[in-house]
């Protein structure tokens, strides 16, 4: 039995069976698909208080690490003729697989007194590109996607306050402060202007940056990123993905298998690790993110001023958005309720896109029918092709 940040006495099995605790961990696909309860508070990240890189002294990670939580023989090579699925790992224990395998640099950027943001920097040559996450993710969600652009851009990503290794203050989740945070990152890294690419809730930040700070933005890219000034309809009870069972929390890779099975996507392991808490054996026990963070962000986003955006923009949207795998398992009554809700969702989505088309002066809007909300992970090749065509000179 453990007492976790004042939440009371719970066994590991209780925590893993708790719908609120585990659904909180899973949120990030869409605000409309998530129900949050009180999560475990996140501790402030380590590092220099005056800002700077943190991780290994040289600012890089070793990507040559086996992340799976299998067992291995304690010495020598294993014979390729044996069943490698049954090989042994280290002589004792499980490792949590929570190793950041990307070779980016990590900056700890101060944005106000006592508040720092984790900023990942993959390097690269050319114009800066800043990646902004959706709700419920850290910058590590781009750990694999970022490498598609480092040949032509210096690629960075920001972990929004309240998530992962960034500070989690009690306030500052309104859209004005979130945009100010993004600009302070540019200032800290001495970047005058950048391409901004955002997913999901980051669409609100993209629109505010484009309308109010065009001098800091060269181009905008919306990856299924919306205006949440008018919130989308929430799905009815009984139509969202099933809660995890204890086995799903046995390790981070078990948990990733659960999200792939129910959400139709698998985020990079470092993103999942940065959003969860674990016991000493590597079992998932909760979320780092406080419950109120999502509610504050959603309720303080405001409506986008599409007409005020003059910079070139590309939007790639999942229209119509594909059903998640769990829908096939719904009983007839819940399926009917889901279909009714999906019609309302499609209408909300169509309204946002129509306002973008009529308001924005220089917008190229593309749709990927049946795509997952995380289209940059599930339809990576097509998304990358469209981004490069939009961002790069055809003669280059």
Secondary structure, 3 states (H helix, E strand, C coil): CEECCCCCEECHHHHHHCHHHHHHHHCCCCHHHCCCCCCCCCCCCCCCCCCEECCCCCCCCCCCCCCCCCECCCCCCCCCCCCHHHCECCCCCCCCCCCCCCCCEEEEEEEECCEEEEEEEEECCCEEEEEECCCCCCHHHHCCHHHHCCCCEEEEEECCCCCCCCCCCCCCCCHHHHHHHHHHHHHHCCCCCEEEEEECCHHHHHHHHHHHCHHHEEEEEEECCCCCCCCCCCCCCCCCCCCCCHHHHCCHHHHHHHHHHHHCCCCCHHHHHHHEEECCCCCEEEECCCHHHHHHHHHCCCCCCHHHCCCEEEEEECCCCCCCHHHHHCCHHHHHHHHHHHHHHHHHHHHHHHHHHHHCCCEEEEECCCCCCCHHHHCHHHHHHHHHHHHCCCCC
